[in-house]
Amino acid sequence: MSDNNRVLVVGGAGYIGSHCCKALAAAGYRPVCFDNFSTGHRDFVKWGPVIEGDIHDQSRLADSIKQHGVIAVLHFAASSLVGESVSDPQKYYHNNVAGTLSLLRAMRQAQCKTLVFSSSGAVYGESHQGLISESEIPRPVNPYGRTKLIIEEMLADFQKAYALASACLRYFNASGADLSGDIGEDHDPETHLIPRALLATQGKIDDFAIYGDDYDTPDGTAIRDYIHVMDLARAHILALKYLVSGGAGSCFNLGTGRGHSVRQILRQISTETGKKTSFAIKPRRQGDPPVLVADPARAKASLGFVPKYSDLSTIVRSAWTWHERVQRAKAREPKQTVQLLL
Ligand SMILES: NC(=O)c1ccc[n+]([C@@H]2O[C@H](COP(=O)([O-])OP(=O)(O)OC[C@H]3O[C@@H](n4cnc5c(N)ncnc54)[C@H](O)[C@@H]3O)[C@@H](O)[C@H]2O)c1
């Protein structure tokens, strides 16, 4: 393996970061995972070395970059629960903004000049007509979205002043799981629609709700743009190649340009699993817009990114396969304990 292929994946033990590590390895890179395992999983690190460390530890980051001869950094590490960001914003400004500043300092110290950053569709806020393009003025409506926007602005300044090139990838709704079932989505608490609906379908949670069925949408429920996590992973590799070959740093929406309503998701779950999902209807949540769908044109034109796995059937089927596997593994654990006790 050439030393020119090492990439530091900060937050590589998490949902999206681990899928990127797998895709990097398949594309001939050597992912070096840097993670504090606050929300990540040790058994998601399978495609390269791991350094257990915190993003606030600038010297450990700089040493890791130098020691491994890293050519670029992919940065996934963040706190990302919207509700928690409202109740505890300090945690978000500290982990996301101050944490990223520490990473940028370390990169400058180690003379690493290429960064791909996990931004979010949350930078756009709530009032939109039609597809949302990157030229829209971002107006985030919660501290989580604001931290992502501040980081984007910080990255633009670092690019101008220090030639540290960056691509900010604004993910819409990350979803699905690795098609071979190696890794998948396992957040605690889980707040995302599809995994929560699948947990409800498995009977593992009894508080699954549709928030608002009176939106001005065809079936009254909110519409979002779901993008398969394996497509996100491919987009990171395209962004990395784009920057390394001198592409201009920018923000890129990662979405499909198509939206699906909550009821459409539930119908697809029923089709894929043959089961019904129990749910309650609750009032709309503050700040939840009726429709959020990406204009994917810039990522297509500049990065050559076209989603391959983001049809609803592949998303739901891969997520369901993963959830069934996790639940089977969890179901085996207490049995073994009982056998030992007997
Ligand atoms: N999941 C989504 O739908 C979605 C949508 C838009 C943006 N994002 C962004 O994508 C990124 C990855 O999201 P995810 O769903 O994989 O989250 P995740 O929680 O599964 O992964 C985040 C990883 O970062 C690590 N981490 C957190 N703080 C750290 C610190 N201080 N030092 C070192 N490691 C740290 C965690 O242990 C974890 O492994 C985040 O930045 C998130 O804001 C996610």
The ligand as an SDF file (V2000), in Angstrom:
LIG
                    3D

 44 48  0  0  0  0  0  0  0  0999 V2000
  -26.8140   10.7110   10.2810 N   0  0  0  0  0  0  0  0  0  0  0  0
  -27.3370   11.7070    9.5750 C   0  0  0  0  0  0  0  0  0  0  0  0
  -28.4740   11.6050    9.0480 O   0  0  0  0  0  0  0  0  0  0  0  0
  -26.5580   12.9670    9.3290 C   0  0  0  0  0  0  0  0  0  0  0  0
  -27.1240   13.9850    8.5330 C   0  0  0  0  0  0  0  0  0  0  0  0
  -26.3820   15.1590    8.3020 C   0  0  0  0  0  0  0  0  0  0  0  0
  -25.1220   15.2970    8.8510 C   0  0  0  0  0  0  0  0  0  0  0  0
  -24.5970   14.3190    9.6410 N   0  0  0  0  0  0  0  0  0  0  0  0
  -23.2600   14.5190   10.1940 C   0  0  0  0  0  0  0  0  0  0  0  0
  -22.4480   13.4140    9.8100 O   0  0  0  0  0  0  0  0  0  0  0  0
  -21.4780   13.1150   10.8080 C   0  0  0  0  0  0  0  0  0  0  0  0
  -21.5640   11.6480   11.1560 C   0  0  0  0  0  0  0  0  0  0  0  0
  -22.8800   11.3570   11.6030 O   0  0  0  0  0  0  0  0  0  0  0  0
  -23.2360    9.8920   12.1450 P   0  0  0  0  0  0  0  0  0  0  0  0
  -24.6960    9.7260   12.0160 O   0  0  0  0  0  0  0  0  0  0  0  0
  -22.3160    8.8920   11.5570 O   0  0  0  0  0  0  0  0  0  0  0  0
  -22.8920   10.0880   13.6980 O   0  0  0  0  0  0  0  0  0  0  0  0
  -22.2400    9.0650   14.7240 P   0  0  0  0  0  0  0  0  0  0  0  0
  -22.5580    9.5840   16.0960 O   0  0  0  0  0  0  0  0  0  0  0  0
  -22.6210    7.6660   14.4010 O   0  0  0  0  0  0  0  0  0  0  0  0
  -20.6780    9.2490   14.4260 O   0  0  0  0  0  0  0  0  0  0  0  0
  -19.9070   10.2790   14.9630 C   0  0  0  0  0  0  0  0  0  0  0  0
  -18.5560    9.6700   15.3770 C   0  0  0  0  0  0  0  0  0  0  0  0
  -17.7130   10.7130   15.8790 O   0  0  0  0  0  0  0  0  0  0  0  0
  -17.1400   10.3120   17.1190 C   0  0  0  0  0  0  0  0  0  0  0  0
  -16.8940   11.5040   17.9120 N   0  0  0  0  0  0  0  0  0  0  0  0
  -17.8120   12.3930   18.3940 C   0  0  0  0  0  0  0  0  0  0  0  0
  -17.2040   13.3520   19.1020 N   0  0  0  0  0  0  0  0  0  0  0  0
  -15.8610   13.0770   19.0620 C   0  0  0  0  0  0  0  0  0  0  0  0
  -14.7170   13.7140   19.6320 C   0  0  0  0  0  0  0  0  0  0  0  0
  -14.8330   14.7930   20.4220 N   0  0  0  0  0  0  0  0  0  0  0  0
  -13.5070   13.1790   19.3820 N   0  0  0  0  0  0  0  0  0  0  0  0
  -13.3800   12.0520   18.6230 C   0  0  0  0  0  0  0  0  0  0  0  0
  -14.4290   11.4040   18.0780 N   0  0  0  0  0  0  0  0  0  0  0  0
  -15.6610   11.9150   18.3100 C   0  0  0  0  0  0  0  0  0  0  0  0
  -18.1730    9.3650   17.7230 C   0  0  0  0  0  0  0  0  0  0  0  0
  -17.6410    8.4750   18.6920 O   0  0  0  0  0  0  0  0  0  0  0  0
  -18.6910    8.6410   16.4830 C   0  0  0  0  0  0  0  0  0  0  0  0
  -17.9020    7.5010   16.1860 O   0  0  0  0  0  0  0  0  0  0  0  0
  -21.7660   14.0810   11.9420 C   0  0  0  0  0  0  0  0  0  0  0  0
  -20.8990   15.1730   11.8300 O   0  0  0  0  0  0  0  0  0  0  0  0
  -23.1960   14.5060   11.7060 C   0  0  0  0  0  0  0  0  0  0  0  0
  -23.4560   15.7840   12.2460 O   0  0  0  0  0  0  0  0  0  0  0  0
  -25.2760   13.1680    9.8850 C   0  0  0  0  0  0  0  0  0  0  0  0
  1  2  1  0
  2  3  2  0
  2  4  1  0
  4  5  1  0
  4 44  2  0
  5  6  2  0
  6  7  1  0
  7  8  2  0
  8  9  1  0
  8 44  1  0
  9 10  1  0
  9 42  1  0
 10 11  1  0
 11 12  1  0
 11 40  1  0
 12 13  1  0
 13 14  1  0
 14 15  2  0
 14 16  1  0
 14 17  1  0
 17 18  1  0
 18 19  2  0
 18 20  1  0
 18 21  1  0
 21 22  1  0
 22 23  1  0
 23 24  1  0
 23 38  1  0
 24 25  1  0
 25 26  1  0
 25 36  1  0
 26 27  1  0
 26 35  1  0
 27 28  2  0
 28 29  1  0
 29 30  1  0
 29 35  2  0
 30 31  1  0
 30 32  2  0
 32 33  1  0
 33 34  2  0
 34 35  1  0
 36 37  1  0
 36 38  1  0
 38 39  1  0
 40 41  1  0
 40 42  1  0
 42 43  1  0
M  CHG  2   8   1  16  -1
M  END
$$$$
